[in-house]
Amino acid sequence: MIEQNQTKSDKIVQTDTFDVAIIGAGINGAVAAAALSAAGQKVLLVDKGDFASFTSQESSNLVWGGIKYLQSYEFWLVFKLCLARNKLMKHYPNQIREIGFLASIGPTAPFGRLLGTFGTLFYWFIGLLGTKPPASYSASQAKALEPNLISGRKAVKYYDAELPDNDSRFVFDFIRLAMHNGADVRNYTELVDAQHSEAGWTLSLDGKDGKQEVKAKVIVNAAGPFAKDVSELIGSETKAGLVFSKGIHLILNRKLTDSYQVLAFWDEEGRLFYVLPMGDRSMIGTTDTRVDDPKTEVNDEDREFVLRQINAQLELEVPITLDQVVSERSGVRPLVVEGSDDGKAADWHQLSRKHVIETNPEKKTVTILGGKLTDCLNVGEEIIAEVKKLGHNPKDPGLWFGEGSQVRKAEFYGVVASLAPQDQAERIAEGIWRRHGEVGFDFLSDDLEEIIPGLGITENEIRHIVRHELVTSREDLLRRRLPVKMARSDKEISENKKLDQLLVELGLN
Ligand SMILES: Cc1cc2nc3c(=O)[nH]c(=O)nc-3n(C[C@H](O)[C@H](O)[C@H](O)COP(=O)(O)OP(=O)(O)OC[C@H]3O[C@@H](n4cnc5c(N)ncnc54)[C@H](O)[C@@H]3O)c2cc1C
């Protein structure tokens, strides 16, 4: 419903009315929007930046049960995360890929091969055998499997999953679903004020097209690390608090393993540390440092720490140096602390990664605090349940997530093989099908070739994304809708004249 409204400055603005206004379009806001819109609610989703432009673009891209939380005896959390992982793997057969973690047991590992073998078996069982079974290797077997591992170190292997296109692309999938269900989704739109009355909420938004007021019956606060600020703004404080753990990753100009697997180690603080795939390159990290400000950057200390860990854990002919780093990621994990705990008393690294949802029936607000990307489907379902408790009546959303039909996949690969150069066809078919499914048929053309060599991305795909995915800048396109800015340096991107011309033509200067 659209009403005409009179503002203080006597300017006429349009006021839209929504069942639910969701603040924040990281993974939690995006799943909430997809789930609630599938449940028949009229949904508004806003983010002050681009979709997934904060924490949800800085993760390790893993969909996992959290084997490391077994060390802090969080069996229930691990069980729930494993189930969440299994469900995601089932419904996203292309966007989520099972991957082996080869963990090299060096002097910093908290246990030896025997306990490691037992731990990975236990992890497999607690995950209801949802992945390939774990394995255990002698030092010579481990070296044969991965020549860059340090000789003489035994290893174990367990399985989880990863997001080959990056976390932010995965978030966009839920945004797209929400749009498809009729939700009004707006990036670069900030909630700046909120007033509650018996009639519901009046929200002031500051967006690309200026200021606007909207009305909503319920607010879902999914502002991630800013959830407490939004709680304050809307006058609906939560009992639980948040503290921030900074984590950084460095992406290298080379691959540290020829096999499709994650290499895992324990850093000098005894924390798990990884070499992860990033397109056709390797990403290393992460760190876990307490910070007070959610806005972070990679600093020299972080870089030095990460390089020191990796060089201590691999036997490389050429050690890793800073000049091999093509891009960096830095974000904060919003960690929930309950009651009077400010996180300082607890062992920092042992703080739980669980999420908490708090509902205020008087103000009709639902706030999500903390959590993992892996838990997103549960968050969507829990939000529907909370909105129901507030006296609203979302219908059963049915199957509100997933990639949809795979029936034409083989046909799609066949068509791409007939149109693209032989050495690129598989990458192109995989990339387009993974990101767009059957819609990919709409933008195939005779001159199908990679515009960024090695990444399976074509000119037509870029045109399609710019036209349909609310892209306003090169950063939106290359960093979040596509995994280009992570796998390629700024220099490599700016030297790609064909790409540059295309982006200029599309108005992305
Ligand atoms: C280093 C690191 C590694 C991680 N690795 C993994 C992993 O491998 N697997 C995993 O499952 N999880 C991982 N996580 C956790 C996961 O990334 C986070 O739990 C998740 O991204 C948080 O999503 P969110 O939606 O809560 O927050 P965010 O993604 O931060 O979204 C909140 C949004 O709210 C917006 N916002 C704030 N205030 C306003 C306002 N007033 N108006 C409008 N919009 C507003 C912000 O712009 C932001 O986009 C990792 C986290 C980090 C930091």
The ligand as an SDF file (V2000), in Angstrom:
LIG
                    3D

 53 58  0  0  0  0  0  0  0  0999 V2000
   37.3740  -13.7690    9.7780 C   0  0  0  0  0  0  0  0  0  0  0  0
   36.0410  -14.4470    9.8070 C   0  0  0  0  0  0  0  0  0  0  0  0
   35.9100  -15.7450    9.3270 C   0  0  0  0  0  0  0  0  0  0  0  0
   34.6680  -16.3680    9.3560 C   0  0  0  0  0  0  0  0  0  0  0  0
   34.5510  -17.5970    8.7760 N   0  0  0  0  0  0  0  0  0  0  0  0
   33.3610  -18.2200    8.7580 C   0  0  0  0  0  0  0  0  0  0  0  0
   33.2140  -19.4360    8.0570 C   0  0  0  0  0  0  0  0  0  0  0  0
   34.1560  -19.9110    7.4190 O   0  0  0  0  0  0  0  0  0  0  0  0
   32.0150  -20.0470    8.0890 N   0  0  0  0  0  0  0  0  0  0  0  0
   30.9350  -19.5070    8.7560 C   0  0  0  0  0  0  0  0  0  0  0  0
   29.8880  -20.1460    8.7650 O   0  0  0  0  0  0  0  0  0  0  0  0
   31.0200  -18.3120    9.3740 N   0  0  0  0  0  0  0  0  0  0  0  0
   32.2100  -17.6420    9.3810 C   0  0  0  0  0  0  0  0  0  0  0  0
   32.3240  -16.4190    9.9660 N   0  0  0  0  0  0  0  0  0  0  0  0
   31.1470  -15.8430   10.6040 C   0  0  0  0  0  0  0  0  0  0  0  0
   30.2280  -15.1800    9.5760 C   0  0  0  0  0  0  0  0  0  0  0  0
   30.9680  -14.4900    8.6070 O   0  0  0  0  0  0  0  0  0  0  0  0
   29.3100  -14.1970   10.2930 C   0  0  0  0  0  0  0  0  0  0  0  0
   28.6270  -14.8700   11.3120 O   0  0  0  0  0  0  0  0  0  0  0  0
   28.2550  -13.6100    9.3680 C   0  0  0  0  0  0  0  0  0  0  0  0
   28.8120  -13.1200    8.1730 O   0  0  0  0  0  0  0  0  0  0  0  0
   27.5320  -12.4770   10.0860 C   0  0  0  0  0  0  0  0  0  0  0  0
   26.4960  -12.0250    9.2490 O   0  0  0  0  0  0  0  0  0  0  0  0
   25.5010  -10.8950    9.7200 P   0  0  0  0  0  0  0  0  0  0  0  0
   24.4320  -10.8430    8.7120 O   0  0  0  0  0  0  0  0  0  0  0  0
   25.1050  -11.1300   11.1340 O   0  0  0  0  0  0  0  0  0  0  0  0
   26.3790   -9.5520    9.7630 O   0  0  0  0  0  0  0  0  0  0  0  0
   26.9420   -8.6330    8.5690 P   0  0  0  0  0  0  0  0  0  0  0  0
   27.3490   -9.4190    7.4060 O   0  0  0  0  0  0  0  0  0  0  0  0
   27.9580   -7.7320    9.1660 O   0  0  0  0  0  0  0  0  0  0  0  0
   25.6700   -7.7860    8.1390 O   0  0  0  0  0  0  0  0  0  0  0  0
   25.1500   -6.7290    8.9110 C   0  0  0  0  0  0  0  0  0  0  0  0
   24.7610   -5.6120    7.9560 C   0  0  0  0  0  0  0  0  0  0  0  0
   24.0100   -4.6240    8.6630 O   0  0  0  0  0  0  0  0  0  0  0  0
   24.2140   -3.4050    7.9980 C   0  0  0  0  0  0  0  0  0  0  0  0
   23.7770   -2.2990    8.8600 N   0  0  0  0  0  0  0  0  0  0  0  0
   24.2670   -1.9580   10.0630 C   0  0  0  0  0  0  0  0  0  0  0  0
   23.6190   -0.8820   10.5560 N   0  0  0  0  0  0  0  0  0  0  0  0
   22.6890   -0.5360    9.6270 C   0  0  0  0  0  0  0  0  0  0  0  0
   21.7090    0.5050    9.5510 C   0  0  0  0  0  0  0  0  0  0  0  0
   21.5440    1.4060   10.5220 N   0  0  0  0  0  0  0  0  0  0  0  0
   20.9320    0.5790    8.4390 N   0  0  0  0  0  0  0  0  0  0  0  0
   21.0710   -0.3100    7.4350 C   0  0  0  0  0  0  0  0  0  0  0  0
   21.9970   -1.3140    7.4690 N   0  0  0  0  0  0  0  0  0  0  0  0
   22.7900   -1.4370    8.5500 C   0  0  0  0  0  0  0  0  0  0  0  0
   25.7180   -3.4250    7.6940 C   0  0  0  0  0  0  0  0  0  0  0  0
   26.0540   -2.5510    6.6380 O   0  0  0  0  0  0  0  0  0  0  0  0
   25.9630   -4.8870    7.3600 C   0  0  0  0  0  0  0  0  0  0  0  0
   26.0170   -5.1350    5.9560 O   0  0  0  0  0  0  0  0  0  0  0  0
   33.5360  -15.7200    9.9170 C   0  0  0  0  0  0  0  0  0  0  0  0
   33.6650  -14.4070   10.3900 C   0  0  0  0  0  0  0  0  0  0  0  0
   34.9010  -13.7630   10.3090 C   0  0  0  0  0  0  0  0  0  0  0  0
   35.0040  -12.3320   10.7560 C   0  0  0  0  0  0  0  0  0  0  0  0
  1  2  1  0
  2  3  1  0
  2 52  2  0
  3  4  2  0
  4  5  1  0
  4 50  1  0
  5  6  2  0
  6  7  1  0
  6 13  1  0
  7  8  2  0
  7  9  1  0
  9 10  1  0
 10 11  2  0
 10 12  1  0
 12 13  2  0
 13 14  1  0
 14 15  1  0
 14 50  1  0
 15 16  1  0
 16 17  1  0
 16 18  1  0
 18 19  1  0
 18 20  1  0
 20 21  1  0
 20 22  1  0
 22 23  1  0
 23 24  1  0
 24 25  2  0
 24 26  1  0
 24 27  1  0
 27 28  1  0
 28 29  2  0
 28 30  1  0
 28 31  1  0
 31 32  1  0
 32 33  1  0
 33 34  1  0
 33 48  1  0
 34 35  1  0
 35 36  1  0
 35 46  1  0
 36 37  1  0
 36 45  1  0
 37 38  2  0
 38 39  1  0
 39 40  1  0
 39 45  2  0
 40 41  1  0
 40 42  2  0
 42 43  1  0
 43 44  2  0
 44 45  1  0
 46 47  1  0
 46 48  1  0
 48 49  1  0
 50 51  2  0
 51 52  1  0
 52 53  1  0
M  END
$$$$
